[in-house]
Amino acid sequence: EIRWLKHDQSTDSLVVEFVQFPDTWSEGAKLLADEEYAPNQNWTSVRTSYHQQGLVFKRVLSDEVAGLTMNISSNDFPEEAKQVLVRLAFKTSDGPYEVAASAAIRIHTPPEVLP
């Protein structure tokens, strides 16, 4: 499953975008449309392709988000990352507030590189 997390600055919200095949499609059609991608894939192009087909949907995860940064433990080789750090900055009535969360990827199996 592909997910894109982004900070929508126009609405100050944290949004997740994802690909969803229509319920009216047969299981065979869904399997044919469900592609695998190489780790070094241009994910912006993938999103654009699915978006042009009308298959990208989004949900708001949080509002009043002033900023989002994500860092991984291996910037040179993202598929080898073992830890991710997420920082969210919120706008609150008491002023700005920042939350940091770190998560370990304990059993990380990098995707296979496709020929």
ABEGO torsion letter per residue (X at the ends): XBBBBBBBAAAGBBBBBBBBBBAABBAAAAAAABBBBBAABBAAAAAAAAAAAGABBBBBABBGBABBBBBBABAABAAABABBBBBBBBBBAAEBBBBBBBBBBABBBBBBBBX
